[in-house]
Amino acid sequence: MKKSYKALLYNFLGFAPVFLILYYVILEFTGLIGLWVPVTSFVVTTIISPKFQAVKYMGEEKIFMRWLFIKGVKEVK
């Protein structure tokens, strides 16, 4: 599997669970209704979920991760 496909899959696997959890938390514990619930959970999830990117580095393709709760950029092995 290409590294760019893996990065896309990792982005989805990092985003989807956080989005679903936040969706139900916002739905239950706030007074938001209608379209505001998914929009709010999308914005918050976009900010706090990890971001993965496949780049060519020193002649080979590698996957790097950046996250709000980790300082700097880490390589995913």
Number of C-alpha atoms within 10 A of each C-alpha: 5 8 15 16 12 15 21 15 13 17 17 15 13 17 18 14 13 17 21 15 13 19 19 14 13 18 17 10 8 10 9 13 10 8 8 13 18 19 12 16 21 18 11 15 21 14 12 15 21 19 20 24 19 19 15 10 9 7 7 7 13 17 19 16 18 16 15 11 9 10 8 9 12 13 12 12 6
